[in-house]
Amino acid sequence: VHEVNDCTLVLAVALYGRAECLRWLVDTFGARAPLNAIDNNGTGVVHCAALGLESADMLRFLRERGVFANNRYDGWTPVHAAAQAGSREGLRCLLEEWQMDVEAEDGDG
């Protein structure tokens, strides 16, 4: 699985909200499709999934796989990303199932 402009295929698939594609990548390529990859900006797969079209399904899949979700992108947590995307189901999933902090502040406070 190759990187283009510091964005792995896994990050791109998560961003575009294709849960079935991500499952296939992980099942087919295993460790060569690293779910804990973070690009040079600090964007991780959970941030990308929170912004994606199928955010709740994607986030549940990532949680089942034990993906790390506490990194920040420009001070943002995945909760900020889901809020920006307007994903009610993604927010609910992150806050209730991942138990992320509803009061998390970004880099600007």
Backbone bond lengths (Angstrom), bond angles and torsions (degrees), N, CA, C in turn:
res aa  C-N    CA-C-N  psi(-1)  N-CA   C-N-CA  omega(-1)  CA-C   N-CA-C  phi
1 V - - - 1.458 - - 1.517 106.74 -
2 H 1.313 116.84 120.91 1.463 122.22 -171.92 1.521 112.67 -96.78
3 E 1.342 114.47 159.51 1.454 121.58 175.45 1.521 109.54 -105.38
4 V 1.320 116.40 141.52 1.450 122.77 173.25 1.516 106.86 -130.40
5 N 1.319 116.73 121.41 1.467 121.15 -178.97 1.527 112.37 53.93
6 D 1.316 116.22 43.33 1.468 123.33 177.75 1.525 113.44 65.84
7 C 1.305 118.64 10.96 1.462 122.15 178.48 1.516 107.87 -112.17
8 T 1.307 117.21 113.70 1.457 119.40 178.71 1.519 109.80 -74.17
9 L 1.302 115.43 162.98 1.458 120.73 176.57 1.523 109.98 -59.70
10 V 1.318 116.72 -37.49 1.465 121.07 178.47 1.528 110.43 -59.71
11 L 1.328 117.68 -45.08 1.466 120.52 179.00 1.523 111.26 -63.81
12 A 1.323 116.80 -41.47 1.462 120.37 179.91 1.520 111.59 -64.92
13 V 1.318 117.53 -43.34 1.468 121.06 179.35 1.531 109.87 -63.53
14 A 1.318 117.03 -40.96 1.470 120.27 178.26 1.522 110.99 -64.67
15 L 1.326 117.04 -41.82 1.454 121.37 -179.23 1.524 111.60 -63.34
16 Y 1.312 116.03 -40.97 1.460 119.01 -178.86 1.515 113.05 -85.80
17 G 1.346 116.05 7.73 1.450 121.25 169.03 1.505 116.09 65.99
18 R 1.290 117.09 45.00 1.457 120.20 179.86 1.527 109.48 -112.82
19 A 1.324 115.79 81.61 1.463 121.54 -175.82 1.524 111.97 -58.64
20 E 1.347 117.26 -42.78 1.468 119.82 -178.66 1.525 111.19 -64.90
21 C 1.328 117.67 -33.08 1.468 120.69 177.18 1.523 110.88 -69.67
22 L 1.323 116.32 -40.28 1.461 119.22 179.33 1.525 110.50 -65.22
23 R 1.311 116.86 -42.15 1.472 120.02 176.70 1.539 110.01 -58.18
24 W 1.331 116.34 -45.11 1.451 120.38 -179.85 1.539 111.14 -62.44
25 L 1.338 117.16 -44.63 1.465 120.42 179.07 1.521 111.57 -57.81
26 V 1.311 115.55 -47.44 1.470 120.29 -177.57 1.525 110.65 -67.43
27 D 1.323 117.29 -43.46 1.466 120.10 179.36 1.517 112.03 -65.86
28 T 1.318 116.79 -34.96 1.464 121.17 -176.63 1.522 112.97 -83.55
29 F 1.333 117.17 -43.06 1.456 120.52 -172.82 1.523 114.76 -106.38
30 G 1.319 118.00 -9.31 1.454 121.77 175.96 1.518 113.17 54.00
31 A 1.329 116.36 -123.21 1.469 122.01 -176.57 1.519 112.89 -65.01
32 R 1.330 117.88 -18.78 1.465 120.22 178.25 1.527 111.90 -76.30
33 A 1.325 117.11 -5.93 1.469 122.73 175.35 1.529 106.94 -119.74
34 P 1.346 117.14 72.53 1.474 121.32 -171.28 1.526 113.12 -68.80
35 L 1.323 115.72 119.65 1.458 121.18 -179.68 1.520 113.13 -76.12
36 N 1.322 117.60 -18.23 1.463 119.89 179.69 1.528 112.24 -96.56
37 A 1.317 117.36 15.07 1.461 120.76 178.74 1.523 110.52 -65.25
38 I 1.320 115.11 142.72 1.464 122.32 177.13 1.523 106.26 -132.34
39 D 1.329 116.69 132.86 1.457 118.56 179.66 1.525 110.57 -78.24
40 N 1.324 117.49 179.65 1.468 121.63 -176.55 1.520 113.68 -64.31
41 N 1.320 117.58 -17.40 1.465 121.11 178.52 1.524 112.87 -90.38
42 G 1.332 117.00 -4.94 1.453 120.40 -177.91 1.515 113.48 92.71
43 T 1.330 116.98 6.54 1.457 120.59 179.06 1.517 109.18 -78.26
44 G 1.322 115.79 123.45 1.452 121.20 177.61 1.515 110.72 -107.82
45 V 1.306 114.85 174.56 1.457 120.68 -176.96 1.530 111.77 -64.23
46 V 1.324 118.19 -29.76 1.470 119.98 179.50 1.526 110.25 -70.56
47 H 1.339 117.10 -39.08 1.472 120.01 174.04 1.531 110.18 -59.05
48 C 1.325 115.47 -47.81 1.464 120.08 -178.98 1.521 110.68 -61.80
49 A 1.318 116.97 -43.71 1.463 120.32 179.48 1.524 111.33 -63.33
50 A 1.325 117.27 -37.93 1.465 121.11 -179.69 1.526 111.79 -64.71
51 L 1.321 116.24 -27.81 1.465 121.62 177.99 1.527 112.81 -86.20
52 G 1.326 116.40 -14.97 1.454 121.49 -171.09 1.513 115.71 -76.96
53 L 1.328 114.29 172.66 1.456 122.56 -176.39 1.528 113.09 -70.95
54 E 1.308 117.48 -34.84 1.458 122.23 -179.10 1.528 109.12 -112.17
55 S 1.329 116.41 50.94 1.457 119.94 -167.80 1.524 113.76 -59.20
56 A 1.313 119.72 -45.58 1.466 120.46 -176.34 1.527 110.92 -63.76
57 D 1.332 118.15 -45.84 1.467 120.95 178.79 1.521 111.05 -62.35
58 M 1.317 115.93 -43.25 1.454 120.84 -179.94 1.533 110.58 -64.61
59 L 1.320 116.63 -44.64 1.465 120.74 -179.38 1.524 111.55 -63.95
60 R 1.315 117.02 -38.70 1.477 119.80 177.39 1.526 110.71 -63.97
61 F 1.322 116.38 -43.10 1.459 120.40 177.92 1.532 110.49 -59.92
62 L 1.322 117.36 -45.95 1.463 121.34 -178.92 1.524 111.26 -64.42
63 R 1.320 116.47 -39.19 1.472 119.96 178.85 1.518 110.53 -64.36
64 E 1.330 116.42 -42.28 1.470 120.61 177.83 1.522 111.17 -59.50
65 R 1.317 116.69 -31.15 1.463 121.84 -179.27 1.526 112.92 -88.26
66 G 1.337 117.89 1.95 1.464 121.32 175.86 1.520 114.83 73.97
67 V 1.321 117.00 30.61 1.463 120.86 -178.16 1.523 111.09 -71.60
68 F 1.317 115.81 138.95 1.464 123.90 178.00 1.521 109.29 -73.17
69 A 1.341 116.84 132.87 1.469 119.60 -174.66 1.518 114.47 -126.79
70 N 1.308 118.84 8.69 1.466 119.53 -174.26 1.519 114.60 -94.82
71 N 1.322 117.87 5.37 1.454 118.08 176.70 1.525 109.92 -73.11
72 R 1.323 116.07 162.76 1.459 121.30 -179.51 1.515 109.69 -122.79
73 Y 1.311 114.42 142.43 1.456 121.92 174.22 1.517 106.76 -111.33
74 D 1.324 116.90 113.05 1.463 121.78 -178.67 1.529 110.89 52.00
75 G 1.333 115.08 37.76 1.465 120.72 -179.99 1.517 114.20 85.72
76 W 1.319 117.20 -7.48 1.461 121.43 -177.38 1.524 111.64 -89.95
77 T 1.325 115.31 142.04 1.460 121.45 170.19 1.527 107.47 -95.05
78 P 1.319 118.40 171.14 1.461 120.01 174.28 1.533 113.14 -58.25
79 V 1.334 117.44 -27.12 1.473 121.04 177.25 1.528 109.45 -62.45
80 H 1.318 117.47 -43.74 1.468 120.73 177.52 1.529 110.55 -61.11
81 A 1.345 116.02 -41.38 1.463 120.15 -179.12 1.524 111.00 -63.31
82 A 1.319 117.37 -44.31 1.470 120.73 179.73 1.526 110.82 -64.62
83 A 1.328 116.43 -38.99 1.464 119.94 178.26 1.521 110.65 -64.09
84 Q 1.336 116.98 -43.45 1.464 120.49 179.33 1.529 110.83 -62.26
85 A 1.322 116.61 -37.98 1.460 120.91 -179.04 1.529 112.18 -75.92
86 G 1.333 116.45 -11.51 1.461 119.65 -178.40 1.513 112.82 72.44
87 S 1.320 116.37 28.70 1.460 121.53 -177.38 1.524 110.57 -92.71
88 R 1.315 115.75 94.90 1.476 121.01 178.94 1.522 110.46 -60.60
89 E 1.328 117.22 -45.21 1.463 120.63 -179.68 1.528 111.50 -67.23
90 G 1.328 116.85 -38.12 1.459 119.82 176.12 1.516 111.90 -63.29
91 L 1.332 116.09 -43.91 1.471 120.15 177.50 1.524 111.06 -61.26
92 R 1.323 115.63 -47.05 1.456 119.54 -179.27 1.531 110.42 -59.75
93 C 1.308 116.34 -43.70 1.458 120.99 179.61 1.530 111.22 -61.08
94 L 1.328 117.05 -47.36 1.467 120.84 -179.27 1.524 112.00 -64.27
95 L 1.321 116.81 -41.67 1.461 120.14 -176.05 1.529 112.59 -77.83
96 E 1.320 117.52 -40.02 1.456 120.11 -176.45 1.525 113.14 -89.80
97 E 1.316 117.28 -47.00 1.459 120.56 -175.11 1.529 112.95 -85.75
98 W 1.336 116.84 -39.68 1.468 120.63 178.41 1.525 110.95 -87.73
99 Q 1.331 116.20 -15.15 1.468 123.50 -178.45 1.527 112.09 55.81
100 M 1.329 115.04 43.83 1.460 120.17 177.00 1.522 109.25 -78.36
101 D 1.307 115.77 160.86 1.466 123.46 -173.51 1.525 111.58 -76.59
102 V 1.333 116.25 116.94 1.462 121.42 179.12 1.529 111.24 -69.65
103 E 1.324 117.62 -18.61 1.463 121.94 -178.37 1.521 112.63 -102.98
104 A 1.311 117.29 13.74 1.466 120.52 -179.91 1.525 110.31 -60.38
105 E 1.303 115.88 134.81 1.469 121.36 179.83 1.517 109.97 -102.52
106 D 1.320 115.78 147.46 1.458 119.21 175.67 1.515 109.59 -83.54
107 G 1.315 117.88 -172.32 1.468 121.78 -178.22 1.518 114.16 -62.65
108 D 1.329 117.26 -20.46 1.459 121.56 179.84 1.525 113.13 -93.92
109 G 1.322 117.29 -2.18 1.465 121.00 179.18 1.476 110.76 94.56
